[in-house]
Amino acid sequence: MSTPAVKPIPADMHTLTPHLVCAGAAEAIAFYVKAFNAVELVRLPAPNGKLMHASVKIGDSTLMLVDEMPDCGALGPKSLKGSPVTIHMYVEDVDAAVAQAVAAGATVTMSVADMFWGDRYGQVEDPFGHRWSVATHKRDVTPAEMQEAMSKMFQ
């Protein structure tokens, strides 16, 4: 009997998967459940209670999390005084999704509005310092139309 080959990309995973370092990964999981309807998949606590690995599913995507471990160089955005990374999430209703995230404790950093590239779009920061852009695609725009609309915006 032959054994089936191991897939190089596990089932239900995508090529890119965000992996967030959080000061309080367990609390972050609870927040993502409330804010983004996340479903917890895995939680691997170390003997000291810190999470060595965890993952949740938001929509069709997996998000991995780990607690801060300064001795390993793993620091979250709060320890680093911010993050240059924004996690982008498409949803059915951006206004409702942002309102839900705010009710769970997120802070609006960019109000939801219709954008020249065809999305209704806004941004929030979660209580752990991670930035999220949230959008609902409303209309298809060609690259030329997008360039023209952007140019008009800066006039």
C-alpha positions, 0 to 999 in steps of 0.5 A, spaced: 500 500 500 502 506 498 501 512 502 498 519 499 503 524 498 503 530 503 500 536 499 506 542 499 500 547 501 495 544 506 488 543 505 484 550 506 490 554 506 492 559 501 499 561 499 500 567 503 497 567 510 498 573 515 501 571 522 500 576 527 504 577 533 500 579 539 501 582 546 495 577 549 494 572 543 488 569 547 485 576 548 486 577 540 482 571 538 476 573 543 476 580 539 477 577 532 471 572 534 467 578 536 469 583 531 470 579 524 466 573 526 473 568 526 472 561 528 478 558 532 481 552 529 488 551 533 491 553 540 497 551 542 499 554 549 506 553 552 507 551 559 507 558 561 500 559 558 503 563 552 500 561 545 506 558 541 501 558 535 494 559 534 490 560 528 483 562 526 479 562 520 476 569 518 471 568 511 475 563 507 482 565 510 486 563 515 490 568 520 495 565 525 497 568 531 502 568 537 504 571 543 509 576 544 516 573 545 521 578 546 527 573 547 526 570 540 525 577 537 517 576 536 514 583 538 507 586 536 505 593 534 504 596 541 511 594 543 514 596 536 510 603 537 506 601 530 506 597 524 507 598 517 502 592 515 495 593 514 491 586 513 486 587 507 479 584 508 473 583 503 466 583 506 459 583 503 457 589 507 463 594 509 459 599 513 456 593 518 463 590 518 466 596 521 461 597 525 461 590 528 469 591 529 468 598 533 463 595 537 468 589 539 473 595 541 477 597 534 478 604 533 476 607 526 482 610 523 479 611 516 472 612 515 468 608 510 467 611 504 466 610 496 473 610 493 476 611 486 478 604 485 471 601 485 471 599 493 467 602 499 473 602 504 475 604 511 480 602 516 480 600 523 486 599 528 484 593 533 486 593 540 493 590 539 495 595 534 494 591 528 491 595 522 485 592 518 482 595 511 475 593 510 472 593 503 466 591 499 467 591 492 462 595 488 464 596 481 469 594 476 474 600 474 479 599 468 486 601 470 486 607 466 479 609 469 483 608 476 489 613 474 484 618 471 480 618 477 486 618 482 489 624 478 482 628 479 483 627 486 489 630 487 488 636 483 
